[in-house]
Amino acid sequence: MTAPYFQVDRTYTDNNGYRAPEITTYFHVEHITAHPERGHLRAIGWSKSGAPGAKWNGDYRDEVDGWTELSSPLIPSEPLVVRRVDCAVEPALEDEDPELLVCCVAEDGRPVALLLDDETRAKLHGWLGGGQ
């Protein structure tokens, strides 16, 4: 399946493996960012060839043309576990797309921001027993 642009935690191939695995390239996306002045997107991650024993190397891609997403990533992603919630910031009344900001801390100390729209907030509220 071809995506409009690379997606985080997904692996792509350039589809050259029909001839030989050593000329097939795999690219696993860790992060997507935009150029600060020009605005074009850049996917940052890891790439390797399909050759047996090939190692992952840091890489980036600007163009998605010619890449196809694999049905399952070659690098499994672990869920980020959050055990501490520090605060919640309500959206301003004038916000077009209001989202509740929940400030959390992951087990490894990294800050985590949860952005919850109204539908997601209502679903979470129900799961936590607020709908009783």
Secondary structure, DSSP 8 states (H G I E B T S, - for coil): ---SS--TT-EEE-S-TTT-GGG-EEEEEEEEEE-TTT--EEEEEEEEESSTT---EEEEES--TT-EE-SS-SS------EEEEEEEE---TT-SS--EEEEEEETTS-EEEEEE-HHHHHHHHHHTTTT-
